[in-house]
Amino acid sequence: MNFKNLTFILSLVFLIWGCSSSSTDDLTNNPDPDPNPDPDPITYNADIASIISSNCIGCHGNPPTQNAPFSLTTYNEVKTRVSTIISRINNTTNPMPPTGLMPQTNRDLIQQWKDDGLLEN
């Protein structure tokens, strides 16, 4: 076989190989998947209010008791103080609530709520 035929055969093989596809992406009309597969964002009313109510309102009610410095009874009060809340609920030496750290899932939800933009509804 001469060099010309070898070049032709190699070119043909590379052309066929380059045109083939092992992916089915080209065959479907589905758009790219949603980067956030969770259709229900974390909101104050659906997720956070109940955590605050069961862990904080005992002292941070309206009016605050037990020397609590502020109330956490409304969305705006919690939203305004969310950084302080997160700091205290994750503090192992001086936690809130004072009875001990609340469950990690609740602490994670509050952090995610803040990260997602502090949605109310």
C-alpha positions as YAML, in Angstrom:
chain: A
units: angstrom
residues:
- id: 1
  name: MET
  ca: [0.00, 0.00, 0.00]
- id: 2
  name: ASN
  ca: [1.45, 3.32, -0.90]
- id: 3
  name: PHE
  ca: [1.55, 6.47, 1.21]
- id: 4
  name: LYS
  ca: [-1.27, 8.14, -0.76]
- id: 5
  name: ASN
  ca: [-3.71, 5.30, -0.05]
- id: 6
  name: LEU
  ca: [-2.69, 5.16, 3.62]
- id: 7
  name: THR
  ca: [-3.31, 8.91, 4.00]
- id: 8
  name: PHE
  ca: [-6.70, 8.57, 2.32]
- id: 9
  name: ILE
  ca: [-7.76, 5.68, 4.57]
- id: 10
  name: LEU
  ca: [-6.59, 7.46, 7.75]
- id: 11
  name: SER
  ca: [-8.38, 10.65, 6.71]
- id: 12
  name: LEU
  ca: [-11.57, 8.69, 6.07]
- id: 13
  name: VAL
  ca: [-11.33, 6.94, 9.46]
- id: 14
  name: PHE
  ca: [-10.83, 10.24, 11.31]
- id: 15
  name: LEU
  ca: [-13.70, 11.84, 9.40]
- id: 16
  name: ILE
  ca: [-16.09, 9.03, 10.29]
- id: 17
  name: TRP
  ca: [-14.88, 8.91, 13.89]
- id: 18
  name: GLY
  ca: [-15.26, 12.69, 14.28]
- id: 19
  name: CYS
  ca: [-18.82, 12.62, 12.96]
- id: 20
  name: SER
  ca: [-19.97, 9.85, 15.25]
- id: 21
  name: SER
  ca: [-21.33, 10.63, 18.69]
- id: 22
  name: SER
  ca: [-21.77, 8.47, 21.73]
- id: 23
  name: SER
  ca: [-23.93, 11.11, 23.37]
- id: 24
  name: THR
  ca: [-27.68, 11.39, 23.08]
- id: 25
  name: ASP
  ca: [-27.62, 15.10, 23.98]
- id: 26
  name: ASP
  ca: [-27.97, 16.01, 20.31]
- id: 27
  name: LEU
  ca: [-31.05, 13.83, 19.98]
- id: 28
  name: THR
  ca: [-33.14, 15.32, 22.76]
- id: 29
  name: ASN
  ca: [-34.84, 18.67, 22.88]
- id: 30
  name: ASN
  ca: [-34.68, 18.94, 26.65]
- id: 31
  name: PRO
  ca: [-33.19, 22.18, 27.94]
- id: 32
  name: ASP
  ca: [-30.36, 22.09, 30.43]
- id: 33
  name: PRO
  ca: [-31.54, 20.88, 33.82]
- id: 34
  name: ASP
  ca: [-32.41, 23.47, 36.43]
- id: 35
  name: PRO
  ca: [-29.28, 24.20, 38.48]
- id: 36
  name: ASN
  ca: [-31.53, 24.35, 41.55]
- id: 37
  name: PRO
  ca: [-33.60, 21.16, 41.48]
- id: 38
  name: ASP
  ca: [-35.46, 22.16, 44.66]
- id: 39
  name: PRO
  ca: [-38.60, 23.95, 43.40]
- id: 40
  name: ASP
  ca: [-39.57, 25.06, 46.91]
- id: 41
  name: PRO
  ca: [-37.22, 27.74, 48.21]
- id: 42
  name: ILE
  ca: [-36.75, 28.17, 51.93]
- id: 43
  name: THR
  ca: [-39.03, 30.94, 53.19]
- id: 44
  name: TYR
  ca: [-39.68, 32.54, 56.52]
- id: 45
  name: ASN
  ca: [-43.36, 31.58, 56.62]
- id: 46
  name: ALA
  ca: [-42.92, 27.98, 55.47]
- id: 47
  name: ASP
  ca: [-39.68, 27.04, 57.22]
- id: 48
  name: ILE
  ca: [-38.11, 29.59, 59.55]
- id: 49
  name: ALA
  ca: [-41.03, 30.97, 61.60]
- id: 50
  name: SER
  ca: [-41.69, 27.60, 63.22]
- id: 51
  name: ILE
  ca: [-38.00, 27.19, 64.18]
- id: 52
  name: ILE
  ca: [-37.92, 30.66, 65.73]
- id: 53
  name: SER
  ca: [-41.25, 30.06, 67.47]
- id: 54
  name: SER
  ca: [-40.21, 26.78, 69.05]
- id: 55
  name: ASN
  ca: [-36.65, 27.81, 69.99]
- id: 56
  name: CYS
  ca: [-36.58, 31.59, 70.54]
- id: 57
  name: ILE
  ca: [-39.97, 33.14, 71.30]
- id: 58
  name: GLY
  ca: [-39.93, 31.92, 74.91]
- id: 59
  name: CYS
  ca: [-37.46, 34.74, 75.67]
- id: 60
  name: HIS
  ca: [-37.48, 36.81, 72.48]
- id: 61
  name: GLY
  ca: [-41.23, 37.40, 72.51]
- id: 62
  name: ASN
  ca: [-43.05, 40.71, 72.53]
- id: 63
  name: PRO
  ca: [-42.05, 42.02, 74.99]
- id: 64
  name: PRO
  ca: [-38.77, 40.13, 75.42]
- id: 65
  name: THR
  ca: [-38.24, 38.32, 78.75]
- id: 66
  name: GLN
  ca: [-35.33, 36.69, 80.60]
- id: 67
  name: ASN
  ca: [-33.10, 39.69, 79.73]
- id: 68
  name: ALA
  ca: [-33.39, 39.01, 75.98]
- id: 69
  name: PRO
  ca: [-32.32, 42.23, 74.25]
- id: 70
  name: PHE
  ca: [-34.82, 42.13, 71.37]
- id: 71
  name: SER
  ca: [-37.98, 40.54, 70.06]
- id: 72
  name: LEU
  ca: [-38.08, 37.95, 67.25]
- id: 73
  name: THR
  ca: [-41.82, 37.77, 66.69]
- id: 74
  name: THR
  ca: [-42.03, 39.12, 63.13]
- id: 75
  name: TYR
  ca: [-40.39, 38.47, 59.79]
- id: 76
  name: ASN
  ca: [-38.73, 41.91, 59.81]
- id: 77
  name: GLU
  ca: [-37.30, 41.43, 63.31]
- id: 78
  name: VAL
  ca: [-35.80, 38.05, 62.38]
- id: 79
  name: LYS
  ca: [-34.57, 39.32, 59.00]
- id: 80
  name: THR
  ca: [-32.86, 42.30, 60.63]
- id: 81
  name: ARG
  ca: [-31.11, 40.10, 63.21]
- id: 82
  name: VAL
  ca: [-30.38, 37.01, 61.08]
- id: 83
  name: SER
  ca: [-26.58, 37.41, 61.23]
- id: 84
  name: THR
  ca: [-26.69, 37.69, 65.02]
- id: 85
  name: ILE
  ca: [-29.07, 34.73, 65.19]
- id: 86
  name: ILE
  ca: [-26.78, 32.56, 63.05]
- id: 87
  name: SER
  ca: [-23.76, 33.53, 65.10]
- id: 88
  name: ARG
  ca: [-25.46, 32.65, 68.38]
- id: 89
  name: ILE
  ca: [-27.13, 29.41, 67.28]
- id: 90
  name: ASN
  ca: [-23.72, 28.13, 66.11]
- id: 91
  name: ASN
  ca: [-21.79, 29.33, 69.17]
- id: 92
  name: THR
  ca: [-20.72, 26.28, 71.17]
- id: 93
  name: THR
  ca: [-19.58, 28.23, 74.25]
- id: 94
  name: ASN
  ca: [-22.55, 30.61, 74.54]
- id: 95
  name: PRO
  ca: [-25.33, 29.07, 72.43]
- id: 96
  name: MET
  ca: [-28.85, 30.20, 71.75]
- id: 97
  name: PRO
  ca: [-31.08, 28.84, 72.96]
- id: 98
  name: PRO
  ca: [-29.26, 28.67, 76.28]
- id: 99
  name: THR
  ca: [-30.40, 25.07, 76.77]
- id: 100
  name: GLY
  ca: [-27.94, 24.01, 74.04]
- id: 101
  name: LEU
  ca: [-27.45, 23.99, 70.31]
- id: 102
  name: MET
  ca: [-30.58, 23.43, 68.29]
- id: 103
  name: PRO
  ca: [-30.48, 20.58, 65.75]
- id: 104
  name: GLN
  ca: [-28.03, 21.03, 62.87]
- id: 105
  name: THR
  ca: [-30.84, 20.75, 60.33]
- id: 106
  name: ASN
  ca: [-32.54, 23.83, 61.81]
- id: 107
  name: ARG
  ca: [-29.29, 25.77, 61.89]
- id: 108
  name: ASP
  ca: [-28.61, 24.80, 58.28]
- id: 109
  name: LEU
  ca: [-32.10, 25.90, 57.23]
- id: 110
  name: ILE
  ca: [-31.64, 29.34, 58.77]
- id: 111
  name: GLN
  ca: [-28.26, 29.72, 57.06]
- id: 112
  name: GLN
  ca: [-29.71, 28.57, 53.73]
- id: 113
  name: TRP
  ca: [-32.62, 30.99, 54.14]
- id: 114
  name: LYS
  ca: [-30.13, 33.83, 54.54]
- id: 115
  name: ASP
  ca: [-28.01, 32.60, 51.62]
- id: 116
  name: ASP
  ca: [-31.11, 32.37, 49.41]
- id: 117
  name: GLY
  ca: [-32.12, 35.98, 50.05]
- id: 118
  name: LEU
  ca: [-34.33, 35.93, 53.16]
- id: 119
  name: LEU
  ca: [-37.61, 35.22, 51.34]
- id: 120
  name: GLU
  ca: [-40.76, 35.85, 53.35]
- id: 121
  name: ASN
  ca: [-43.33, 33.75, 51.44]
...
